[in-house]
């Protein structure tokens, strides 16, 4: 399974997503700072706000739960998220 930071830094466009608080699901076709634009199974476009939402993103390695507040930024700024420093054990 991918690490949390790697998932957040990745591309969301083209992925299947489900808004757990609304029950709406579809494929992400565009992303802005505050929302996703998705195409539902009925071929309708819907805009899902990221703020205070919980998303289930379908990945090759499984599903990932993402808090919308943690991705409340432009997609191009999201890739700049730094990975936490790993501690090296003392020998």
PDB file as gemmi writes it, atoms N, CA and C in Angstrom:
CRYST1    1.000    1.000    1.000  90.00  90.00  90.00 P 1                      
ATOM      1  N   UNK A   1       0.846  -1.185   0.000  1.00  0.00           N  
ATOM      2  CA  UNK A   1       0.000   0.000   0.000  1.00  0.00           C  
ATOM      3  C   UNK A   1       0.882   1.237   0.000  1.00  0.00           C  
ATOM      4  N   UNK A   2       0.443   2.260  -0.723  1.00  0.00           N  
ATOM      5  CA  UNK A   2       1.212   3.492  -0.800  1.00  0.00           C  
ATOM      6  C   UNK A   2       1.172   4.216   0.539  1.00  0.00           C  
ATOM      7  N   UNK A   3       2.227   4.962   0.831  1.00  0.00           N  
ATOM      8  CA  UNK A   3       2.269   5.719   2.069  1.00  0.00           C  
ATOM      9  C   UNK A   3       1.371   6.938   1.937  1.00  0.00           C  
ATOM     10  N   UNK A   4       0.877   7.444   3.070  1.00  0.00           N  
ATOM     11  CA  UNK A   4      -0.067   8.561   3.070  1.00  0.00           C  
ATOM     12  C   UNK A   4       0.453   9.771   2.319  1.00  0.00           C  
ATOM     13  N   UNK A   5       1.685  10.165   2.568  1.00  0.00           N  
ATOM     14  CA  UNK A   5       2.241  11.355   1.924  1.00  0.00           C  
ATOM     15  C   UNK A   5       2.339  11.144   0.423  1.00  0.00           C  
ATOM     16  N   UNK A   6       2.710   9.948  -0.004  1.00  0.00           N  
ATOM     17  CA  UNK A   6       2.805   9.661  -1.437  1.00  0.00           C  
ATOM     18  C   UNK A   6       1.441   9.769  -2.109  1.00  0.00           C  
ATOM     19  N   UNK A   7       0.399   9.330  -1.436  1.00  0.00           N  
ATOM     20  CA  UNK A   7      -0.949   9.428  -1.988  1.00  0.00           C  
ATOM     21  C   UNK A   7      -1.342  10.890  -2.129  1.00  0.00           C  
ATOM     22  N   UNK A   8      -1.090  11.680  -1.108  1.00  0.00           N  
ATOM     23  CA  UNK A   8      -1.464  13.092  -1.142  1.00  0.00           C  
ATOM     24  C   UNK A   8      -0.696  13.860  -2.203  1.00  0.00           C  
ATOM     25  N   UNK A   9       0.520  13.447  -2.491  1.00  0.00           N  
ATOM     26  CA  UNK A   9       1.338  14.142  -3.483  1.00  0.00           C  
ATOM     27  C   UNK A   9       1.017  13.706  -4.908  1.00  0.00           C  
ATOM     28  N   UNK A  10       0.247  12.650  -5.065  1.00  0.00           N  
ATOM     29  CA  UNK A  10      -0.031  12.096  -6.389  1.00  0.00           C  
ATOM     30  C   UNK A  10      -1.116  12.840  -7.150  1.00  0.00           C  
ATOM     31  N   UNK A  11      -1.321  12.420  -8.369  1.00  0.00           N  
ATOM     32  CA  UNK A  11      -2.340  12.995  -9.249  1.00  0.00           C  
ATOM     33  C   UNK A  11      -3.685  12.340  -8.962  1.00  0.00           C  
ATOM     34  N   UNK A  12      -4.737  13.133  -8.814  1.00  0.00           N  
ATOM     35  CA  UNK A  12      -6.069  12.616  -8.536  1.00  0.00           C  
ATOM     36  C   UNK A  12      -6.937  12.535  -9.790  1.00  0.00           C  
ATOM     37  N   UNK A  13      -6.634  13.325 -10.806  1.00  0.00           N  
ATOM     38  CA  UNK A  13      -7.454  13.337 -12.015  1.00  0.00           C  
ATOM     39  C   UNK A  13      -7.383  11.961 -12.684  1.00  0.00           C  
ATOM     40  N   UNK A  14      -8.551  11.435 -13.021  1.00  0.00           N  
ATOM     41  CA  UNK A  14      -8.636  10.112 -13.636  1.00  0.00           C  
ATOM     42  C   UNK A  14      -8.929   9.000 -12.642  1.00  0.00           C  
ATOM     43  N   UNK A  15      -8.873   9.297 -11.348  1.00  0.00           N  
ATOM     44  CA  UNK A  15      -9.126   8.289 -10.316  1.00  0.00           C  
ATOM     45  C   UNK A  15     -10.611   8.258  -9.949  1.00  0.00           C  
ATOM     46  N   UNK A  16     -11.071   7.084  -9.528  1.00  0.00           N  
ATOM     47  CA  UNK A  16     -12.432   6.936  -9.021  1.00  0.00           C  
ATOM     48  C   UNK A  16     -12.457   7.436  -7.582  1.00  0.00           C  
ATOM     49  N   UNK A  17     -13.493   8.189  -7.226  1.00  0.00           N  
ATOM     50  CA  UNK A  17     -13.600   8.748  -5.886  1.00  0.00           C  
ATOM     51  C   UNK A  17     -15.043   8.639  -5.413  1.00  0.00           C  
ATOM     52  N   UNK A  18     -15.185   8.511  -4.096  1.00  0.00           N  
ATOM     53  CA  UNK A  18     -16.511   8.496  -3.487  1.00  0.00           C  
ATOM     54  C   UNK A  18     -16.480   9.458  -2.310  1.00  0.00           C  
ATOM     55  N   UNK A  19     -17.436  10.391  -2.279  1.00  0.00           N  
ATOM     56  CA  UNK A  19     -17.573  11.307  -1.149  1.00  0.00           C  
ATOM     57  C   UNK A  19     -18.409  10.588  -0.096  1.00  0.00           C  
ATOM     58  N   UNK A  20     -17.776  10.170   0.978  1.00  0.00           N  
ATOM     59  CA  UNK A  20     -18.459   9.341   1.970  1.00  0.00           C  
ATOM     60  C   UNK A  20     -19.557  10.097   2.702  1.00  0.00           C  
ATOM     61  N   UNK A  21     -19.404  11.408   2.866  1.00  0.00           N  
ATOM     62  CA  UNK A  21     -20.432  12.171   3.572  1.00  0.00           C  
ATOM     63  C   UNK A  21     -21.652  12.442   2.692  1.00  0.00           C  
ATOM     64  N   UNK A  22     -21.511  12.337   1.364  1.00  0.00           N  
ATOM     65  CA  UNK A  22     -22.626  12.591   0.451  1.00  0.00           C  
ATOM     66  C   UNK A  22     -23.072  11.346  -0.296  1.00  0.00           C  
ATOM     67  N   UNK A  23     -22.198  10.351  -0.408  1.00  0.00           N  
ATOM     68  CA  UNK A  23     -22.533   9.145  -1.143  1.00  0.00           C  
ATOM     69  C   UNK A  23     -22.368   9.277  -2.647  1.00  0.00           C  
ATOM     70  N   UNK A  24     -21.889  10.422  -3.106  1.00  0.00           N  
ATOM     71  CA  UNK A  24     -21.681  10.652  -4.535  1.00  0.00           C  
ATOM     72  C   UNK A  24     -20.365  10.029  -4.955  1.00  0.00           C  
ATOM     73  N   UNK A  25     -20.368   9.367  -6.122  1.00  0.00           N  
ATOM     74  CA  UNK A  25     -19.124   8.794  -6.607  1.00  0.00           C  
ATOM     75  C   UNK A  25     -19.013   8.954  -8.111  1.00  0.00           C  
ATOM     76  N   UNK A  26     -17.762   8.944  -8.576  1.00  0.00           N  
ATOM     77  CA  UNK A  26     -17.495   9.078  -9.996  1.00  0.00           C  
ATOM     78  C   UNK A  26     -16.011   9.223 -10.248  1.00  0.00           C  
ATOM     79  N   UNK A  27     -15.669   9.600 -11.474  1.00  0.00           N  
ATOM     80  CA  UNK A  27     -14.277   9.767 -11.868  1.00  0.00           C  
ATOM     81  C   UNK A  27     -13.922  11.250 -11.810  1.00  0.00           C  
ATOM     82  N   UNK A  28     -12.779  11.566 -11.191  1.00  0.00           N  
ATOM     83  CA  UNK A  28     -12.335  12.956 -11.099  1.00  0.00           C  
ATOM     84  C   UNK A  28     -11.880  13.408 -12.479  1.00  0.00           C  
ATOM     85  N   UNK A  29     -12.475  14.509 -12.972  1.00  0.00           N  
ATOM     86  CA  UNK A  29     -12.089  15.031 -14.284  1.00  0.00           C  
ATOM     87  C   UNK A  29     -11.385  16.379 -14.176  1.00  0.00           C  
ATOM     88  N   UNK A  30     -11.484  17.032 -13.011  1.00  0.00           N  
ATOM     89  CA  UNK A  30     -10.764  18.288 -12.792  1.00  0.00           C  
ATOM     90  C   UNK A  30     -10.651  18.516 -11.295  1.00  0.00           C  
ATOM     91  N   UNK A  31      -9.650  19.299 -10.915  1.00  0.00           N  
ATOM     92  CA  UNK A  31      -9.426  19.605  -9.502  1.00  0.00           C  
ATOM     93  C   UNK A  31      -9.032  21.058  -9.370  1.00  0.00           C  
ATOM     94  N   UNK A  32      -9.596  21.722  -8.370  1.00  0.00           N  
ATOM     95  CA  UNK A  32      -9.193  23.087  -8.043  1.00  0.00           C  
ATOM     96  C   UNK A  32      -8.764  23.103  -6.579  1.00  0.00           C  
ATOM     97  N   UNK A  33      -8.458  24.279  -6.076  1.00  0.00           N  
ATOM     98  CA  UNK A  33      -8.014  24.399  -4.693  1.00  0.00           C  
ATOM     99  C   UNK A  33      -9.078  23.883  -3.722  1.00  0.00           C  
ATOM    100  N   UNK A  34     -10.336  24.178  -4.008  1.00  0.00           N  
ATOM    101  CA  UNK A  34     -11.406  23.882  -3.069  1.00  0.00           C  
ATOM    102  C   UNK A  34     -12.328  22.735  -3.454  1.00  0.00           C  
ATOM    103  N   UNK A  35     -12.162  22.175  -4.650  1.00  0.00           N  
ATOM    104  CA  UNK A  35     -13.144  21.174  -5.075  1.00  0.00           C  
ATOM    105  C   UNK A  35     -12.597  20.202  -6.116  1.00  0.00           C  
ATOM    106  N   UNK A  36     -13.355  19.111  -6.279  1.00  0.00           N  
ATOM    107  CA  UNK A  36     -13.155  18.155  -7.367  1.00  0.00           C  
ATOM    108  C   UNK A  36     -14.354  18.287  -8.299  1.00  0.00           C  
ATOM    109  N   UNK A  37     -14.124  18.168  -9.588  1.00  0.00           N  
ATOM    110  CA  UNK A  37     -15.206  18.041 -10.554  1.00  0.00           C  
ATOM    111  C   UNK A  37     -15.197  16.587 -10.990  1.00  0.00           C  
ATOM    112  N   UNK A  38     -16.335  15.908 -10.797  1.00  0.00           N  
ATOM    113  CA  UNK A  38     -16.394  14.484 -11.136  1.00  0.00           C  
ATOM    114  C   UNK A  38     -17.459  14.230 -12.194  1.00  0.00           C  
ATOM    115  N   UNK A  39     -17.295  13.116 -12.891  1.00  0.00           N  
ATOM    116  CA  UNK A  39     -18.318  12.630 -13.826  1.00  0.00           C  
ATOM    117  C   UNK A  39     -18.892  11.364 -13.199  1.00  0.00           C  
ATOM    118  N   UNK A  40     -20.198  11.391 -12.938  1.00  0.00           N  
ATOM    119  CA  UNK A  40     -20.862  10.258 -12.296  1.00  0.00           C  
ATOM    120  C   UNK A  40     -21.166   9.163 -13.315  1.00  0.00           C  
ATOM    121  N   UNK A  41     -21.678   8.052 -12.826  1.00  0.00           N  
ATOM    122  CA  UNK A  41     -22.041   6.937 -13.710  1.00  0.00           C  
ATOM    123  C   UNK A  41     -23.153   7.326 -14.679  1.00  0.00           C  
ATOM    124  N   UNK A  42     -23.977   8.309 -14.285  1.00  0.00           N  
ATOM    125  CA  UNK A  42     -25.063   8.792 -15.146  1.00  0.00           C  
ATOM    126  C   UNK A  42     -24.571   9.820 -16.157  1.00  0.00           C  
ATOM    127  N   UNK A  43     -23.250   9.984 -16.256  1.00  0.00           N  
ATOM    128  CA  UNK A  43     -22.613  10.932 -17.174  1.00  0.00           C  
ATOM    129  C   UNK A  43     -22.927  12.385 -16.821  1.00  0.00           C  
ATOM    130  N   UNK A  44     -23.221  12.640 -15.536  1.00  0.00           N  
ATOM    131  CA  UNK A  44     -23.459  14.007 -15.066  1.00  0.00           C  
ATOM    132  C   UNK A  44     -22.185  14.523 -14.415  1.00  0.00           C  
ATOM    133  N   UNK A  45     -21.966  15.830 -14.518  1.00  0.00           N  
ATOM    134  CA  UNK A  45     -20.832  16.456 -13.846  1.00  0.00           C  
ATOM    135  C   UNK A  45     -21.313  17.018 -12.517  1.00  0.00           C  
ATOM    136  N   UNK A  46     -20.536  16.766 -11.462  1.00  0.00           N  
ATOM    137  CA  UNK A  46     -20.852  17.291 -10.135  1.00  0.00           C  
ATOM    138  C   UNK A  46     -19.582  17.834  -9.513  1.00  0.00           C  
ATOM    139  N   UNK A  47     -19.730  18.912  -8.761  1.00  0.00           N  
ATOM    140  CA  UNK A  47     -18.598  19.505  -8.066  1.00  0.00           C  
ATOM    141  C   UNK A  47     -18.699  19.123  -6.591  1.00  0.00           C  
ATOM    142  N   UNK A  48     -17.630  18.530  -6.077  1.00  0.00           N  
ATOM    143  CA  UNK A  48     -17.567  18.129  -4.671  1.00  0.00           C  
ATOM    144  C   UNK A  48     -16.595  19.036  -3.939  1.00  0.00           C  
ATOM    145  N   UNK A  49     -17.071  19.702  -2.900  1.00  0.00           N  
ATOM    146  CA  UNK A  49     -16.192  20.550  -2.099  1.00  0.00           C  
ATOM    147  C   UNK A  49     -15.297  19.684  -1.224  1.00  0.00           C  
ATOM    148  N   UNK A  50     -14.042  20.085  -1.108  1.00  0.00           N  
ATOM    149  CA  UNK A  50     -13.073  19.323  -0.314  1.00  0.00           C  
ATOM    150  C   UNK A  50     -13.247  19.578   1.179  1.00  0.00           C  
ATOM    151  N   UNK A  51     -13.588  20.815   1.529  1.00  0.00           N  
ATOM    152  CA  UNK A  51     -13.639  21.207   2.936  1.00  0.00           C  
ATOM    153  C   UNK A  51     -14.669  20.376   3.704  1.00  0.00           C  
ATOM    154  N   UNK A  52     -14.247  19.848   4.836  1.00  0.00           N  
ATOM    155  CA  UNK A  52     -15.082  19.050   5.741  1.00  0.00           C  
ATOM    156  C   UNK A  52     -15.677  17.810   5.077  1.00  0.00           C  
ATOM    157  N   UNK A  53     -14.989  17.268   4.090  1.00  0.00           N  
ATOM    158  CA  UNK A  53     -15.467  16.064   3.407  1.00  0.00           C  
ATOM    159  C   UNK A  53     -14.470  14.926   3.606  1.00  0.00           C  
ATOM    160  N   UNK A  54     -14.966  13.717   3.499  1.00  0.00           N  
ATOM    161  CA  UNK A  54     -14.127  12.528   3.582  1.00  0.00           C  
ATOM    162  C   UNK A  54     -14.285  11.773   2.270  1.00  0.00           C  
ATOM    163  N   UNK A  55     -13.153  11.501   1.616  1.00  0.00           N  
ATOM    164  CA  UNK A  55     -13.171  10.861   0.305  1.00  0.00           C  
ATOM    165  C   UNK A  55     -12.537   9.477   0.375  1.00  0.00           C  
ATOM    166  N   UNK A  56     -13.101   8.560  -0.386  1.00  0.00           N  
ATOM    167  CA  UNK A  56     -12.497   7.246  -0.574  1.00  0.00           C  
ATOM    168  C   UNK A  56     -11.987   7.218  -2.009  1.00  0.00           C  
ATOM    169  N   UNK A  57     -10.677   7.142  -2.152  1.00  0.00           N  
ATOM    170  CA  UNK A  57     -10.036   7.156  -3.459  1.00  0.00           C  
ATOM    171  C   UNK A  57      -9.644   5.735  -3.818  1.00  0.00           C  
ATOM    172  N   UNK A  58     -10.032   5.286  -4.996  1.00  0.00           N  
ATOM    173  CA  UNK A  58      -9.706   3.926  -5.434  1.00  0.00           C  
ATOM    174  C   UNK A  58      -8.368   3.944  -6.166  1.00  0.00           C  
ATOM    175  N   UNK A  59      -7.411   3.176  -5.649  1.00  0.00           N  
ATOM    176  CA  UNK A  59      -6.069   3.090  -6.216  1.00  0.00           C  
ATOM    177  C   UNK A  59      -5.798   1.658  -6.658  1.00  0.00           C  
ATOM    178  N   UNK A  60      -4.727   1.469  -7.402  1.00  0.00           N  
ATOM    179  CA  UNK A  60      -4.341   0.116  -7.825  1.00  0.00           C  
ATOM    180  C   UNK A  60      -4.032  -0.766  -6.623  1.00  0.00           C  
ATOM    181  N   UNK A  61      -3.451  -0.153  -5.590  1.00  0.00           N  
ATOM    182  CA  UNK A  61      -3.038  -0.914  -4.415  1.00  0.00           C  
ATOM    183  C   UNK A  61      -4.153  -1.066  -3.385  1.00  0.00           C  
ATOM    184  N   UNK A  62      -5.332  -0.540  -3.671  1.00  0.00           N  
ATOM    185  CA  UNK A  62      -6.440  -0.612  -2.723  1.00  0.00           C  
ATOM    186  C   UNK A  62      -7.119   0.739  -2.607  1.00  0.00           C  
ATOM    187  N   UNK A  63      -7.930   0.894  -1.581  1.00  0.00           N  
ATOM    188  CA  UNK A  63      -8.634   2.150  -1.366  1.00  0.00           C  
ATOM    189  C   UNK A  63      -7.936   2.969  -0.296  1.00  0.00           C  
ATOM    190  N   UNK A  64      -8.040   4.298  -0.422  1.00  0.00           N  
ATOM    191  CA  UNK A  64      -7.435   5.196   0.559  1.00  0.00           C  
ATOM    192  C   UNK A  64      -8.480   6.196   1.020  1.00  0.00           C  
ATOM    193  N   UNK A  65      -8.547   6.426   2.329  1.00  0.00           N  
ATOM    194  CA  UNK A  65      -9.420   7.454   2.878  1.00  0.00           C  
ATOM    195  C   UNK A  65      -8.632   8.748   2.967  1.00  0.00           C  
ATOM    196  N   UNK A  66      -9.223   9.821   2.457  1.00  0.00           N  
ATOM    197  CA  UNK A  66      -8.538  11.110   2.446  1.00  0.00           C  
ATOM    198  C   UNK A  66      -9.456  12.159   3.049  1.00  0.00           C  
ATOM    199  N   UNK A  67      -8.937  12.882   4.038  1.00  0.00           N  
ATOM    200  CA  UNK A  67      -9.654  14.002   4.636  1.00  0.00           C  
ATOM    201  C   UNK A  67      -9.539  15.187   3.683  1.00  0.00           C  
ATOM    202  N   UNK A  68     -10.655  15.732   3.261  1.00  0.00           N  
ATOM    203  CA  UNK A  68     -10.651  16.845   2.319  1.00  0.00           C  
ATOM    204  C   UNK A  68      -9.891  18.058   2.826  1.00  0.00           C  
ATOM    205  N   UNK A  69      -9.895  18.275   4.142  1.00  0.00           N  
ATOM    206  CA  UNK A  69      -9.171  19.421   4.699  1.00  0.00           C  
ATOM    207  C   UNK A  69      -7.660  19.289   4.501  1.00  0.00           C  
ATOM    208  N   UNK A  70      -7.159  18.063   4.391  1.00  0.00           N  
ATOM    209  CA  UNK A  70      -5.713  17.863   4.230  1.00  0.00           C  
ATOM    210  C   UNK A  70      -5.252  18.120   2.797  1.00  0.00           C  
ATOM    211  N   UNK A  71      -6.182  18.221   1.855  1.00  0.00           N  
ATOM    212  CA  UNK A  71      -5.825  18.484   0.453  1.00  0.00           C  
ATOM    213  C   UNK A  71      -6.440  19.796  -0.027  1.00  0.00           C  
ATOM    214  N   UNK A  72      -6.751  20.675   0.904  1.00  0.00           N  
ATOM    215  CA  UNK A  72      -7.365  21.964   0.589  1.00  0.00           C  
ATOM    216  C   UNK A  72      -6.297  22.923   0.080  1.00  0.00           C  
ATOM    217  N   UNK A  73      -5.807  22.648  -1.120  1.00  0.00           N  
ATOM    218  CA  UNK A  73      -4.755  23.447  -1.755  1.00  0.00           C  
ATOM    219  C   UNK A  73      -4.780  23.173  -3.246  1.00  0.00           C  
ATOM    220  N   UNK A  74      -4.079  24.008  -3.986  1.00  0.00           N  
ATOM    221  CA  UNK A  74      -3.988  23.801  -5.429  1.00  0.00           C  
ATOM    222  C   UNK A  74      -3.243  22.498  -5.695  1.00  0.00           C  
ATOM    223  N   UNK A  75      -3.626  21.781  -6.750  1.00  0.00           N  
ATOM    224  CA  UNK A  75      -2.941  20.516  -7.049  1.00  0.00           C  
ATOM    225  C   UNK A  75      -1.443  20.702  -7.256  1.00  0.00           C  
ATOM    226  N   UNK A  76      -1.047  21.812  -7.874  1.00  0.00           N  
ATOM    227  CA  UNK A  76       0.380  22.037  -8.116  1.00  0.00           C  
ATOM    228  C   UNK A  76       1.145  22.333  -6.832  1.00  0.00           C  
ATOM    229  N   UNK A  77       0.450  22.809  -5.785  1.00  0.00           N  
ATOM    230  CA  UNK A  77       1.098  23.035  -4.493  1.00  0.00           C  
ATOM    231  C   UNK A  77       1.139  21.753  -3.666  1.00  0.00           C  
ATOM    232  N   UNK A  78       0.197  20.855  -3.928  1.00  0.00           N  
ATOM    233  CA  UNK A  78       0.122  19.612  -3.155  1.00  0.00           C  
ATOM    234  C   UNK A  78       1.341  18.728  -3.382  1.00  0.00           C  
ATOM    235  N   UNK A  79       1.923  18.766  -4.578  1.00  0.00           N  
ATOM    236  CA  UNK A  79       3.088  17.918  -4.841  1.00  0.00           C  
ATOM    237  C   UNK A  79       4.322  18.394  -4.085  1.00  0.00           C  
ATOM    238  N   UNK A  80       4.257  19.600  -3.523  1.00  0.00           N  
ATOM    239  CA  UNK A  80       5.390  20.144  -2.767  1.00  0.00           C  
ATOM    240  C   UNK A  80       5.381  19.703  -1.308  1.00  0.00           C  
ATOM    241  N   UNK A  81       4.371  18.935  -0.907  1.00  0.00           N  
ATOM    242  CA  UNK A  81       4.307  18.453   0.474  1.00  0.00           C  
ATOM    243  C   UNK A  81       5.555  17.632   0.751  1.00  0.00           C  
ATOM    244  N   UNK A  82       6.218  17.950   1.835  1.00  0.00           N  
ATOM    245  CA  UNK A  82       7.459  17.248   2.166  1.00  0.00           C  
ATOM    246  C   UNK A  82       7.161  15.973   2.928  1.00  0.00           C  
ATOM    247  N   UNK A  83       7.975  15.000   2.667  1.00  0.00           N  
ATOM    248  CA  UNK A  83       7.875  13.749   3.410  1.00  0.00           C  
ATOM    249  C   UNK A  83       8.486  13.974   4.789  1.00  0.00           C  
ATOM    250  N   UNK A  84       7.901  13.376   5.816  1.00  0.00           N  
ATOM    251  CA  UNK A  84       8.506  13.516   7.140  1.00  0.00           C  
ATOM    252  C   UNK A  84       9.875  12.840   7.175  1.00  0.00           C  
ATOM    253  N   UNK A  85      10.779  13.454   7.904  1.00  0.00           N  
ATOM    254  CA  UNK A  85      12.132  12.901   8.013  1.00  0.00           C  
ATOM    255  C   UNK A  85      12.077  11.555   8.728  1.00  0.00           C  
ATOM    256  N   UNK A  86      12.828  10.612   8.224  1.00  0.00           N  
ATOM    257  CA  UNK A  86      12.872   9.299   8.856  1.00  0.00           C  
ATOM    258  C   UNK A  86      14.038   9.263   9.829  1.00  0.00           C  
ATOM    259  N   UNK A  87      13.786   8.704  10.974  1.00  0.00           N  
ATOM    260  CA  UNK A  87      14.842   8.590  11.972  1.00  0.00           C  
ATOM    261  C   UNK A  87      15.720   7.396  11.657  1.00  0.00           C  
ATOM    262  N   UNK A  88      16.989   7.610  11.791  1.00  0.00           N  
ATOM    263  CA  UNK A  88      17.948   6.530  11.583  1.00  0.00           C  
ATOM    264  C   UNK A  88      18.291   5.962  12.953  1.00  0.00           C  
ATOM    265  N   UNK A  89      18.089   4.664  13.145  1.00  0.00           N  
ATOM    266  CA  UNK A  89      18.387   4.087  14.458  1.00  0.00           C  
ATOM    267  C   UNK A  89      19.886   4.135  14.752  1.00  0.00           C  
ATOM    268  N   UNK A  90      20.190   4.398  16.021  1.00  0.00           N  
ATOM    269  CA  UNK A  90      21.594   4.402  16.444  1.00  0.00           C  
ATOM    270  C   UNK A  90      22.074   2.969  16.580  1.00  0.00           C  
ATOM    271  N   UNK A  91      23.294   2.761  16.175  1.00  0.00           N  
ATOM    272  CA  UNK A  91      23.870   1.412  16.247  1.00  0.00           C  
ATOM    273  C   UNK A  91      24.798   1.317  17.432  1.00  0.00           C  
TER     274      UNK A  91                                                      
END                                                                             
